[in-house]
Every structure is written in C-alpha cells, then in structure tokens.
C-alpha cells in the first residue's frame, strides 16, 4: 500500500476539487502520478473525441440537460467546450437576425438560424449526435468515479504509489 500520512481534513476536499477541475489532478496531488496521468489522458481524450465527432454543439445545456449534467463532471474540458459553444451560438444568432431582416421573402429568425447551422456544418445529425454525446457524457461519468477515488484516497491519507509486491519463491514440498 501507499505511505500513510497524518490525516489532513482538507486533503479529500482538495483532491476532489482538483480531480473535478482537471481529470487526474486529484491523483497527482496525492502523488499517484501514473494513475493521474492515465486518468487525464483517457478522460480528456474520450471527451474531446466526442466533441470531435459531434462538433461544437455536442455540449448543449438547454436541449440535452441530462447529457450536459454528465458532461459537466469532466470539469474544465466541458467548461471550455460550453464556452466555445456559447460564442458560436451567439454569433449565429446575430447572423440569423441579419439574414432574416434582409431576406426578400419573410424568413423567421429560427429558420435563418437553422439554415446557418446547415451551411456552416454545425448541425448535429443522427447517429453522430448520439455517439458524440455518449462519448463526452461517459467521459464525465468516468471522471466522477475518479473523483470518488481521489476523495477516498485523500480521506484515508494514502500518498504515493504503492510499492511493487515482492514475489515469494514457491515453497518446495517435502518429499
């Protein structure tokens, strides 16, 4: 097992908060470097693979609330994707209003917005939208498990990687 340290009541809180902000950071804080790096690479890779499949509107807090709740467990990755999604959405709304105003025939802002989504390849199509949200949502849920692990390791005061087990030579049977 890892080295035990005197119990610090803030250690599990700090480990949990760091693990949520950046997947794997809680384990790095607890000096479990290899585990922290693996968690960081796997969870961030899975989250951003989902965003790569689905595009900027994979993170949708209004239309897909449950998926968004799962995605938020991925911490700053989800925050960055959500921020970018809001910027693109705001920009498209301005363009849609301008397009609807200058159109010869009456076009609603919603219709203009939908046309801009298709024109700029921002629309999510089945099944890629489902796959994209599943990837990013599962990444958040996996990070939730990593957060619990970091909190529990911090609560019991275990620091550092456990030492490798020494293999005992097999005992010879008496003849």
Secondary structure, 3 states (H helix, E strand, C coil): CCEECCCCCCHHHHHHHHHHHCCCHHHHHCCCHHHHHHHHHHHHHHHHHHHHHHCHHHCCCCCCHHHHHHHHCCCHHHHHHHHHHHHHHHHHHHHHHHHHHHCCCCCCHHHHHHHHHHHCCCCCCCCHHHHHHHHHHHHHHHHHHHHHHHHHHHHHCEECCCCCCCCCCCCCCCC
